[in-house]
């Protein structure tokens, strides 16, 4: 049992004592010294002892210290009385821990003294009620911002993202509050607009995360990561392929909100092209050359694990050869096409698994906005079913959030027939298990995801899909 001495005076001290009485459920014993009846409580719990005298009296105060107190708290309305009481306590006990509410800007050279600035406490609490301000836990942990509440706005790049697809280095989502309900985190849990994220981590990192969550558009490749990544295998790629993937990567990097472009070179061959690649190094472009490792799959996996990579740029042949490994990385893949990045004019989405498409809708709108592309949603409905109504309504709603129009095209014939020859489209494809398991028999499937290869000559973005799970 800890014995605690509280020197109390004034209305604030009374509220404090009421809070202590209502919230304490331990076996601490409290000795309360007061000298005005206004401070006294009606409730008199058994573990509270009340003394009516002036604590500025050294003789009277010293009689209480026949017991050894674990802590002394001074909550008084008068500066003179508070200072005098503190000085009396230190004459009696030089080591006891003292906590004082300071409303006057006091300063003591006392390692066992904790001054709580009343003005700062009140100001920090008021700030919590301002819109678009992070709420930081004041009385938990260190109280320095390592525990923070972050509300997700409607157009946030974090909305409709699975926790497993969000890079969480030096911070974690500890819980999600939705509709007055607490949900513990899991990789398959999708963040919804207006969710309240209880986050823990390094205070400086959390400040950065807060800004990223609150910014509503133009954040992709956030929250997958901040870096654009391009792998060059000089032994297994032609000079044409190398130059094309590099040019498209740099053009893409210049248009979207990626922090840096990392170019990784393996199996280097000494040539004019190799010297040209090394010459791309700049403030926002890194070129890494690995002279020892030769396996593209291993190198890419290691780089993704150790760097904040949010988008990987590959050519079609690499995607076809390493589909399974790329799927396992759980990162968006930008597969370049044959017709030229500069000719892109519109984004296309083909109805397939409506839940997967709905999950990726925020990414589709975000990237389309950054690339200034029109958005077209092809609703393949040969049997006039009403199954696509919900996803169409979802796209209409999210288009209002992003202030970006979407054209809904109902089609009874397979839209792939119309789109196959188009040279100005960027197709978004949910990167599900259906993609990595596609084979030659997929040509007979009506699943739009399995038929992605029909548009393999076009530019395509594959967005990772997490296994479905209900709340």
TIFI-175087 format. One line per 8 residues: number of its first residue (from 1); their letters; for each residue x, y, z of C-alpha. Coordinates in steps of 0.02 Angstrom, whole numbers. Example, Ala and Ser with C-alpha at 12.3 -4.5 7.8 and 13.67 -1.06 7.14 Angstrom:
2
1 = as = 615,-225,390  684,-53,357
This chain:
471
1 = xxxxxxxx = 0,0,0  68,170,-51  38,319,62  8,484,-29  -5,657,46  -110,788,-44  -105,972,6  -266,1042,-64
9 = xxxxxxxx = -344,1214,-73  -467,1294,-194  -601,1240,-317  -476,1154,-434  -410,1053,-288  -588,1001,-245  -620,940,-424  -455,847,-418
17 = xxxxxxxx = -503,760,-254  -674,714,-325  -587,636,-475  -469,539,-362  -613,473,-257  -717,421,-410  -576,340,-508  -464,258,-377
25 = xxxxxxxx = -490,71,-357  -322,22,-285  -263,6,-106  -173,174,-91  -201,275,66  -226,462,46  -193,594,179  -280,756,132
33 = xxxxxxxx = -229,921,212  -353,1064,185  -385,1227,277  -546,1291,197  -714,1202,204  -746,1240,19  -612,1113,-25  -685,974,81
41 = xxxxxxxx = -778,829,0  -943,755,56  -880,579,20  -760,507,150  -691,341,86  -606,230,215  -435,249,134  -444,440,145
49 = xxxxxxxx = -393,534,302  -431,721,311  -331,849,414  -394,1026,441  -242,1140,462  -131,1262,366  12,1165,281  120,1322,287
57 = xxxxxxxx = 140,1282,472  300,1181,485  259,1111,657  87,1049,608  145,976,442  293,886,519  179,785,632  111,693,479
65 = xxxxxxxx = 282,632,426  291,502,562  230,397,415  337,380,259  246,451,109  274,380,-65  223,545,-148  165,720,-103
73 = xxxxxxxx = 48,820,-217  25,1007,-196  -133,1078,-277  -159,1251,-204  -235,1415,-261  -106,1530,-179  72,1546,-242  139,1598,-70
81 = xxxxxxxx = 54,1450,16  111,1327,-118  294,1382,-108  293,1387,83  217,1212,91  348,1146,-30  489,1221,75  416,1144,233
89 = xxxxxxxx = 409,972,152  590,982,95  646,1029,270  560,873,333  600,751,191  731,788,57  693,632,-47  505,614,-59
97 = xxxxxxxx = 435,640,-234  335,802,-249  211,844,-387  149,1025,-392  19,1107,-502  105,1268,-558  -4,1414,-610  130,1547,-583
105 = xxxxxxxx = 285,1495,-683  386,1430,-537  562,1359,-552  644,1241,-428  812,1153,-441  746,990,-372  772,823,-460  630,746,-359
113 = xxxxxxxx = 508,884,-402  382,880,-546  302,1045,-596  143,1031,-698  116,1192,-794  -72,1228,-778  -74,1342,-931  11,1214,-1042
121 = xxxxxxxx = -104,1075,-983  -258,1179,-1020  -191,1239,-1188  -149,1062,-1245  -323,1003,-1198  -404,1146,-1293  -299,1107,-1447  -371,931,-1447
129 = xxxxxxxx = -539,1005,-1496  -476,1100,-1647  -512,1018,-1816  -367,937,-1910  -256,928,-1756  -179,765,-1694  -243,706,-1524  -95,651,-1418
137 = xxxxxxxx = -110,549,-1258  -54,662,-1116  -59,544,-968  -7,379,-1047  170,323,-1086  292,467,-1102  155,590,-1150  268,658,-1289
145 = xxxxxxxx = 164,605,-1438  207,420,-1449  20,381,-1435  -91,474,-1558  -268,470,-1625  -286,501,-1812  -454,518,-1898  -459,462,-2080
153 = xxxxxxxx = -546,588,-2195  -653,530,-2341  -526,558,-2478  -373,499,-2383  -248,387,-2471  -266,272,-2320  -453,249,-2346  -503,80,-2419
161 = xxxxxxxx = -329,13,-2387  -292,-147,-2294  -179,-132,-2142  -67,-266,-2215  -33,-156,-2367  21,-4,-2265  205,17,-2224  220,33,-2034
169 = xxxxxxxx = 402,65,-1990  434,137,-1817  246,150,-1791  93,36,-1783  -95,49,-1789  -139,-22,-1617  -329,-12,-1635  -467,56,-1746
177 = xxxxxxxx = -624,140,-1680  -772,131,-1798  -951,170,-1754  -914,172,-1566  -838,0,-1581  -659,-52,-1545  -577,-167,-1673  -404,-242,-1649
185 = xxxxxxxx = -288,-232,-1801  -257,-372,-1924  -180,-368,-2097  -345,-403,-2187  -439,-262,-2099  -485,-121,-2217  -476,60,-2159  -637,155,-2193
193 = xxxxxxxx = -668,343,-2204  -700,421,-2032  -609,279,-1943  -512,334,-1790  -338,255,-1789  -255,233,-1621  -71,237,-1670  88,210,-1570
201 = xxxxxxxx = 269,239,-1618  407,367,-1631  329,541,-1605  416,616,-1758  362,470,-1867  183,486,-1806  181,671,-1851  230,623,-2029
209 = xxxxxxxx = 99,485,-2033  -33,607,-1971  5,726,-2114  -1,584,-2241  -169,520,-2177  -248,692,-2173  -193,744,-2348  -340,689,-2453
217 = xxxxxxxx = -276,670,-2633  -118,653,-2732  -24,541,-2610  1,380,-2709  113,277,-2694  73,313,-2511  26,216,-2406  115,70,-2489
225 = xxxxxxxx = 280,165,-2477  362,323,-2542  491,259,-2665  474,211,-2849  579,58,-2892  649,-5,-3056  759,-160,-3078  879,-172,-3226
233 = xxxxxxxx = 950,-344,-3267  1079,-300,-3401  1116,-482,-3442  935,-530,-3476  863,-368,-3546  896,-291,-3716  957,-112,-3730  787,-64,-3799
241 = xxxxxxxx = 698,-139,-3648  819,-56,-3527  801,116,-3602  611,100,-3615  585,47,-3434  705,182,-3373  623,320,-3475  449,270,-3419
249 = xxxxxxxx = 506,257,-3238  580,431,-3240  426,503,-3326  311,418,-3201  418,479,-3057  405,658,-3120  215,650,-3122  170,562,-2959
257 = xxxxxxxx = 206,595,-2776  352,474,-2757  491,533,-2644  632,454,-2744  664,341,-2892  780,195,-2851  858,108,-3000  939,-59,-2958
265 = xxxxxxxx = 1063,-132,-3083  1115,-315,-3077  1228,-415,-3195  1308,-253,-3257  1394,-254,-3425  1523,-119,-3457  1455,-17,-3601  1400,157,-3649
273 = xxxxxxxx = 1226,114,-3586  1295,66,-3415  1387,232,-3402  1228,320,-3458  1127,235,-3320  1253,286,-3187  1240,463,-3252  1056,472,-3203
281 = xxxxxxxx = 1104,495,-3020  1028,657,-2955  943,732,-2804  788,624,-2829  860,474,-2921  973,339,-2847  1065,209,-2949  1122,53,-2855
289 = xxxxxxxx = 1238,-71,-2939  1253,-247,-2868  1407,-334,-2938  1380,-496,-2842  1198,-550,-2838  1126,-608,-3003  951,-672,-2964  822,-536,-3000
297 = xxxxxxxx = 689,-616,-2890  803,-623,-2737  871,-447,-2762  698,-372,-2782  631,-462,-2628  777,-401,-2522  757,-221,-2583  571,-220,-2547
305 = xxxxxxxx = 603,-287,-2372  735,-157,-2331  673,1,-2418  514,104,-2419  461,48,-2593  283,93,-2641  276,55,-2828  378,-63,-2939
313 = xxxxxxxx = 399,-31,-3125  426,-184,-3236  415,-230,-3419  289,-359,-3482  413,-503,-3504  476,-482,-3325  297,-480,-3259  251,-639,-3353
321 = xxxxxxxx = 407,-730,-3292  397,-675,-3109  210,-654,-3079  209,-764,-2925  354,-676,-2841  282,-504,-2881  116,-558,-2805  206,-611,-2646
329 = xxxxxxxx = 286,-439,-2627  114,-360,-2595  164,-199,-2683  79,-110,-2829  157,-154,-2997  163,-32,-3143  186,-138,-3299  239,-36,-3449
337 = xxxxxxxx = 157,-61,-3618  216,-55,-3796  133,105,-3855  221,240,-3755  187,320,-3586  160,493,-3660  9,433,-3759  -95,382,-3609
345 = xxxxxxxx = -263,470,-3603  -380,365,-3497  -393,241,-3355  -501,87,-3381  -576,-30,-3252  -663,-190,-3302  -796,-262,-3188  -741,-424,-3109
353 = xxxxxxxx = -734,-459,-2923  -832,-308,-2863  -761,-317,-2687  -582,-312,-2751  -617,-166,-2866  -705,-71,-2728  -555,-95,-2614  -438,-21,-2745
361 = xxxxxxxx = -550,124,-2797  -457,256,-2695  -292,207,-2778  -373,212,-2950  -438,388,-2924  -280,451,-2839  -161,393,-2977  -281,445,-3116
369 = xxxxxxxx = -287,619,-3040  -98,632,-3032  -78,572,-3212  -226,678,-3271  -315,531,-3352  -501,509,-3383  -581,364,-3290  -693,237,-3377
377 = xxxxxxxx = -779,94,-3287  -838,-46,-3401  -983,-141,-3324  -986,-306,-3418  -1165,-366,-3395  -1217,-487,-3534  -1369,-553,-3438  -1440,-385,-3380
385 = xxxxxxxx = -1412,-432,-3199  -1420,-303,-3060  -1266,-371,-2972  -1159,-224,-3027  -1270,-87,-2957  -1178,-74,-2791  -1004,-54,-2866  -1069,75,-2991
393 = xxxxxxxx = -1147,173,-2848  -983,160,-2753  -883,232,-2899  -1007,374,-2917  -992,415,-2732  -803,409,-2727  -793,516,-2885  -878,654,-2783
401 = xxxxxxxx = -752,634,-2643  -604,652,-2763  -694,779,-2872  -650,671,-3022  -784,613,-3144  -801,432,-3195  -888,370,-3353  -991,212,-3325
409 = xxxxxxxx = -1005,107,-3483  -1131,-37,-3480  -1085,-172,-3602  -1167,-336,-3651  -1016,-384,-3755  -845,-416,-3680  -759,-245,-3672  -591,-328,-3703
417 = xxxxxxxx = -640,-343,-3886  -655,-154,-3898  -506,-112,-3790  -379,-235,-3860  -318,-120,-3998  -321,43,-3899  -151,124,-3874  -196,259,-3748
425 = xxxxxxxx = -263,162,-3598  -198,120,-3425  -289,-30,-3353  -307,-58,-3166  -310,-239,-3113  -335,-309,-2936  -178,-414,-2905  -265,-567,-2835
433 = xxxxxxxx = -226,-752,-2835  -325,-764,-2997  -185,-668,-3082  -40,-775,-3024  -138,-934,-3061  -186,-886,-3239  -138,-1011,-3373  -177,-1051,-3553
441 = xxxxxxxx = -351,-1114,-3505  -395,-942,-3438  -441,-891,-3614  -607,-980,-3588  -642,-888,-3425  -764,-744,-3403  -663,-679,-3255  -597,-508,-3306
449 = xxxxxxxx = -446,-526,-3191  -389,-690,-3268  -404,-611,-3441  -285,-468,-3400  -160,-538,-3526  -279,-490,-3666  -219,-311,-3638  -37,-357,-3605
457 = xxxxxxxx = 23,-233,-3737  -61,-92,-3640  1,-8,-3482  -68,-94,-3328  -65,-63,-3140  -84,-214,-3027  -144,-169,-2852  -116,-301,-2716
465 = xxxxxxx = -272,-378,-2642  -280,-444,-2465  -383,-597,-2422  -563,-553,-2384  -618,-552,-2203  -770,-480,-2118  -764,-368,-1966
